[in-house]
Amino acid sequence: MPDQLSEQSESEPRPGSCGEHGLQEKYGTTYRADWFYSHQVVDHLNDEMHRFVSRMEVMFVSTADGKGECDCSIRCGLPGFVIALDDKTIVYPELRGNGVMASLGNISENPHIGLLLVDFFETTVGLHINGEAAIVESQKLLEDSRVTGEIRLKCERQGGRKPERWVRVVIEEAYIHCSKHIPLLKRMPKEIAWGTDDERLKGGDFFGVSREMSNRS
């Protein structure tokens, strides 16, 4: 089996970065990494991944600006808020937020994006999706022939659940995040205040930063 992996790595470019490969060699994990690359990393969503995406409610979003400065955010919604247009393309809505637009700002400079969808409630498995992102206005998205009636209904909503725009991701890598360190959580009732500007419902000054800045001035 090691010979098979070596032959494969010589005939095809290895997934991952040069930094990954250098540390794999340094720490003696090249064989394990090659096994993972060849058995778990694909450039599309397979059928099981499609089903997984369709029931996820939590997704972490990592982006970087043109200088490589990073940001990590979270997107949540009802099951199916992330939608696959086909095996190579997903979209997710951008709802009303704090107006900073850190993730979208990064995407406008640097299209590389890393997504992690996590099932905290049943399997404790995660799915990584890495690819190239673009900001798409709702009207432009509706012109895509792959768009379903579900997306059209989302775009017609009023209030806090109405998408302001969308992010489209063309998939370059998709692979599992193993479940062994992901906690199994219990779902508790919570009324979601979609799109609210109520500071109390948004968390208020939970970390005391506003008070700290006020005291400085």
C-alpha positions as CSV (number, residue, x, y, z in Angstrom):
1,M,0.0,0.0,0.0
2,P,2.8,2.5,0.7
3,D,4.1,1.9,-2.9
4,Q,0.6,2.6,-4.3
5,L,0.4,5.9,-2.4
6,S,3.9,6.9,-3.6
7,E,3.0,6.1,-7.2
8,Q,-0.2,8.2,-6.9
9,S,1.6,11.2,-5.4
10,E,4.2,11.1,-8.1
11,S,1.6,11.0,-10.9
12,E,-0.9,13.5,-9.5
13,P,-0.4,16.8,-7.5
14,R,-0.9,16.2,-3.8
15,P,-3.7,18.1,-2.2
16,G,-2.8,20.5,0.6
17,S,-0.2,23.3,0.9
18,C,3.6,23.3,0.7
19,G,3.5,24.1,4.4
20,E,1.4,21.0,5.1
21,H,3.8,18.8,3.1
22,G,6.9,20.2,4.8
23,L,5.5,19.6,8.3
24,Q,4.3,16.1,7.3
25,E,7.9,15.2,6.3
26,K,9.4,16.9,9.4
27,Y,7.0,15.1,11.8
28,G,6.8,11.8,10.0
29,T,3.1,11.9,9.1
30,T,3.4,11.9,5.3
31,Y,2.0,8.4,4.9
32,R,-1.0,9.1,7.1
33,A,-1.6,12.4,5.2
34,D,-1.3,10.7,1.8
35,W,-3.8,8.1,2.9
36,F,-6.3,10.8,4.0
37,Y,-5.7,12.8,0.7
38,S,-6.3,9.7,-1.4
39,H,-9.3,8.3,0.6
40,Q,-11.2,11.4,1.9
41,V,-10.5,14.5,-0.2
42,V,-12.6,15.2,-3.3
43,D,-13.2,18.2,-5.4
44,H,-17.0,18.0,-5.3
45,L,-19.9,17.1,-3.1
46,N,-20.9,13.4,-3.3
47,D,-24.4,12.2,-2.5
48,E,-23.8,11.8,1.2
49,M,-22.2,15.2,1.4
50,H,-25.3,16.7,-0.3
51,R,-27.5,15.1,2.3
52,F,-25.3,16.4,5.1
53,V,-25.3,20.0,3.8
54,S,-29.1,19.9,3.4
55,R,-29.7,19.4,7.1
56,M,-26.9,21.6,8.7
57,E,-27.7,24.6,10.8
58,V,-24.2,25.8,11.8
59,M,-21.3,26.8,9.5
60,F,-18.0,28.5,10.3
61,V,-16.6,30.8,7.6
62,S,-12.9,31.6,7.3
63,T,-11.7,34.3,5.0
64,A,-8.7,36.6,4.5
65,D,-8.2,40.0,3.0
66,G,-5.7,40.8,0.2
67,K,-2.9,41.0,2.7
68,G,-3.6,37.6,4.2
69,E,-5.1,39.0,7.4
70,C,-7.6,36.4,8.6
71,D,-11.1,36.4,10.0
72,C,-13.4,33.6,11.2
73,S,-17.2,34.0,11.5
74,I,-20.2,31.9,11.9
75,R,-23.4,31.5,9.9
76,C,-26.5,29.8,11.3
77,G,-30.0,29.1,9.9
78,L,-32.7,26.5,9.7
79,P,-31.7,23.2,8.1
80,G,-31.0,23.7,4.5
81,F,-29.9,27.3,4.7
82,V,-26.8,26.3,2.8
83,I,-27.9,25.1,-0.7
84,A,-26.1,23.1,-3.3
85,L,-26.7,24.3,-6.9
86,D,-24.8,21.3,-8.2
87,D,-21.9,19.0,-7.2
88,K,-19.4,21.8,-7.5
89,T,-21.3,24.9,-6.3
90,I,-23.0,26.0,-3.1
91,V,-24.7,29.2,-2.0
92,Y,-25.6,30.6,1.4
93,P,-27.5,33.8,2.3
94,E,-26.2,36.9,4.0
95,L,-28.8,38.2,6.4
96,R,-28.9,41.6,8.1
97,G,-25.9,41.9,10.4
98,N,-23.9,44.6,12.2
99,G,-23.0,46.3,8.9
100,V,-19.2,45.7,9.3
101,M,-19.2,43.0,6.5
102,A,-15.9,41.6,7.5
103,S,-16.3,38.3,5.6
104,L,-17.8,39.9,2.5
105,G,-15.1,42.6,2.6
106,N,-12.4,39.9,2.6
107,I,-14.1,38.0,-0.2
108,S,-14.2,41.2,-2.3
109,E,-10.3,41.3,-2.0
110,N,-9.5,37.6,-1.8
111,P,-11.9,34.9,-3.1
112,H,-10.3,32.0,-1.2
113,I,-12.7,30.7,1.5
114,G,-12.8,27.8,4.0
115,L,-16.1,26.6,5.3
116,L,-16.7,24.1,8.1
117,L,-20.2,22.7,8.6
118,V,-20.6,20.8,11.9
119,D,-23.4,18.5,13.1
120,F,-23.3,19.0,16.9
121,F,-26.6,17.3,17.5
122,E,-26.5,13.8,15.9
123,T,-23.3,12.5,14.3
124,T,-20.7,15.0,15.7
125,V,-19.1,15.0,12.2
126,G,-17.9,18.0,10.3
127,L,-17.6,18.8,6.6
128,H,-14.8,21.0,5.2
129,I,-15.5,22.9,2.0
130,N,-12.7,25.0,0.5
131,G,-13.1,26.9,-2.7
132,E,-13.5,30.3,-4.4
133,A,-16.2,32.6,-3.2
134,A,-18.1,35.5,-4.9
135,I,-20.7,37.9,-3.7
136,V,-23.9,37.6,-5.7
137,E,-26.9,39.9,-5.4
138,S,-30.2,38.2,-5.1
139,Q,-31.5,39.3,-8.5
140,K,-28.4,38.1,-10.2
141,L,-28.6,34.7,-8.5
142,L,-32.2,34.3,-9.6
143,E,-31.0,34.4,-13.2
144,D,-29.0,31.2,-12.7
145,S,-30.8,28.3,-14.3
146,R,-29.8,26.0,-11.4
147,V,-31.7,28.1,-8.9
148,T,-34.6,26.2,-7.2
149,G,-38.0,27.4,-6.1
150,E,-36.7,27.2,-2.5
151,I,-34.2,29.9,-3.2
152,R,-36.8,32.0,-4.9
153,L,-39.0,31.8,-1.9
154,K,-36.1,32.8,0.4
155,C,-35.5,35.9,-1.8
156,E,-39.2,36.9,-1.6
157,R,-39.3,36.8,2.2
158,Q,-39.8,40.0,4.2
159,G,-38.2,40.9,7.5
160,G,-35.1,39.6,9.2
161,R,-35.0,36.3,7.3
162,K,-34.8,38.0,3.9
163,P,-31.4,37.5,2.3
164,E,-29.6,40.8,1.6
165,R,-27.4,39.0,-0.8
166,W,-25.7,35.6,-1.3
167,V,-22.2,34.1,-1.3
168,R,-21.5,31.5,-4.1
169,V,-18.7,29.1,-3.5
170,V,-17.1,27.0,-6.3
171,I,-15.8,23.9,-4.5
172,E,-12.1,22.9,-4.8
173,E,-11.9,20.6,-1.8
174,A,-14.5,18.7,0.3
175,Y,-13.5,16.4,3.1
176,I,-14.6,15.1,6.5
177,H,-13.7,16.6,9.9
178,C,-13.6,13.6,12.2
179,S,-16.0,13.4,15.1
180,K,-13.7,12.3,18.0
181,H,-13.2,15.8,19.5
182,I,-16.5,17.4,18.6
183,P,-18.9,17.6,21.6
184,L,-22.4,16.2,21.3
185,L,-24.8,19.0,22.2
186,K,-28.4,19.0,23.3
187,R,-30.8,21.2,21.4
188,M,-32.6,23.7,23.6
189,P,-35.5,26.0,22.7
190,K,-34.6,29.5,21.6
191,E,-36.7,32.1,19.9
192,I,-34.5,33.5,17.1
193,A,-34.8,37.3,16.5
194,W,-33.9,37.2,12.8
195,G,-32.2,40.5,11.7
196,T,-32.9,42.3,14.9
197,D,-31.1,45.6,15.9
198,D,-32.1,45.2,19.5
199,E,-28.8,45.3,21.4
200,R,-30.2,43.2,24.3
201,L,-31.2,40.4,21.9
202,K,-27.9,40.6,20.1
203,G,-25.9,40.1,23.3
204,G,-25.5,43.7,24.4
205,D,-22.1,44.7,25.8
206,F,-21.4,41.1,26.9
207,F,-17.6,41.5,27.0
208,G,-17.7,45.1,28.4
209,V,-15.8,46.6,25.5
210,S,-18.2,49.5,25.1
211,R,-17.9,50.4,28.8
212,E,-14.1,50.1,28.6
213,M,-14.0,52.4,25.6
214,S,-16.3,54.9,27.2
215,N,-14.1,55.0,30.4
216,R,-11.0,55.7,28.2
217,S,-12.7,58.7,26.7
